Amino acid sequence: PQSMKDTLGDRLPSFTDEEKTMLIGSTDFVAINYYMPHMTKEGTHQPWTPGSAMNSFYADWNVTHYYADDWPRTHTGWGVYAPGLRKLFNYVNHDRYKDFS
């Protein structure tokens, strides 16, 4: 998406037309690694720059993470929100990629 191009700029890989053609229809398996939900709100840090102490992965998000206080916790302290996995699956399968399965 354009927002990713705007945020990452020349850190994104580029592909030749031949490579792009090779990628079409090449996905035969997608896995979603779902640990726990995070609530997010707009971040307060500046965009990532080379040499920054902030890892670019987190800086590019520019969000602040937190857990809802009323969610149950596992024995490891992670928040549990079971409907989140279903919502994620529905988004990927029906909304974003139109019956990807």
Order of alpha helices (4+ residues) and beta strands (2+ residues): alpha-alpha-beta-alpha-beta-alpha
